[in-house]
């Protein structure tokens, strides 16, 4: 049987690379499946939706999973089990990006459980496959019969050496000052997320526009492919909601005015507002008999939520009044404090309105860095930010389980916002972990993490290049009339009831990261431009408030923070420092109480010496310096007597480097027995007076460092080497004279004995 010929479409990127979308060959039992290929990179995406919705489900139960198979890049998974297990943080983040782009485009009344699975099945070198994930997911939905108001696509846009590049290589990304993932339909931007190196708002908008032009081509390719698929021409019918138009109108008529009045009150207390809205709803339900109330309660709650949303939005558009009484561009009151936790390396409390973050910083060595061993990306991470969102922060009771995808996503955004301002090299020898625990939440908790993170890092003494702040922007719009309002520092309710959640972080001089989700069609670039300018003004205000607490990093780390100092040696000495089986480096660490990490970079060995105090670090550095040092002629060393022999002593002047201190060089006076003057293990000062050119043996002198006796003429004594040679000759002459005399005596004795033994004549 011949292989199945798939149905395909192909399009090209500006640089000539081609992308092919094929369907009908793999995973045919799924409602929709495609393979997207660019070069050697291939992604399989499948989608399946249940035929019926579960009872009492009034939301879209969508799950998106992105997985990078290790076999795709010819690698084994790490760990004991040697198989793909739970998703990595990178895979979770890509899953979230795709989810956020797809979710708004399902019909509001479609509630069937839907699962999108995306797998990297072949990975090309120097290619970032995640940029193709949303294209594959959208194409799978487009060729299926599942209701979907797409297609959409995502691209990565980067600015490399001043030029915008779509879906750049991993190598190109290293030189990029803008890197963003942008998702859009042919008409509208849906989602933006990325990091930047202090770029302007205009540059960010231009990057989004470049990305959108590329996305339009990819959407056209999906439409072309779907036109070839019979199944995709007619979407399935569904009826997932039961509605009562008469009841809907009754709820609106009975509750709208009351909701509008609450919206106009401008109450800054979230819980008080919530109770006020709930009271209106409950009062309406009380108008029904108990039996009828039980029947209509679910629909009433759904209809009332729509009324509440309408009233709040109308109050903002008509009366320019926000739920908590603020102006459109007004920031909630801010207070902050640093050094709140006495045992933490750095800490800060940042509170903005009813949102509060307690942030800590911990400083460690390279041994504390995180190892990344993915199918595509490997390496290590020296800067980590972890975000925790406990249920008490919103006054709720929820089951505590593993870290949620939301927590990973918010932490990643804050990490990207701050990391560009963390220095490298000598200015920051540490591995840094920032932890943000949200203690109160009413909107913008990820941005509170950025602000609190900046203060905690500066409190720890990390030499941040510039402080970073973040702000979340919202939007209320009416597409029929064209009216809109851009909201600064949005509340949780304004996020939930609004049309946009646009988080922007940056310094005084530019943007460092952003995350935007759009919930409405027809958002123009003019509105985005206004939102970005309002965000810039809000960010400057917040930075000013933070500066009242701490303007710049502390001049030094706290007393209990482990210190790290760097050393650089030629890489040929790395083996000597480590020693056989790590014997030398382990001894250094044991004796000095330090921690030593050696890394080979180019032709150098980069050594981090970490210790609890300066004495430990200095001791380790001195030991290492001795190992790599080259003995210098005429230099004075503080050495250790290693052994004593009849003709002198061997003194270690550098680790592993001994020299001979001849008996004649111990003192000016004549010494018969070196043990009378020196003891093994004794520390003495010696001078290196000679290095044998052939053998490299070292000749030392102690007496040249001692005062010369007055009865010795400085000019009459020959040089040390001549004096030593003459002593050697005298010793040899003495031995020869003694031997000659002994030989003559032996001959005389033998002669006398011979005469005694001869018979007389």
Helices and strands as residue ranges (DSSP letters): E 7-12, E 18-23, E 32-38, E 41-49, E 62-68, G 70-73, H 89-103, E 114-122, G 129-132, H 133-142, E 153-160, E 163-166, H 170-173, E 176-184, E 189-199, H 201-226, G 231-233, H 245-265, H 270-285, H 290-319, E 334-338, E 346-352, E 355-364, G 366-368, E 370-373, E 378-381, E 383-389, G 391-394, H 405-419, G 425-427, E 431-440, H 445-460, E 469-477, E 484-488, H 492-497, E 500-506, E 511-518, H 525-547, E 563-570, G 571-573, H 574-578, G 580-582, H 583-592, E 594-601, E 604-611, H 614-628, E 636-645, E 648-654, E 657-662, G 663-665, G 674-676, E 683-691, E 698-701, G 703-705, H 720-757
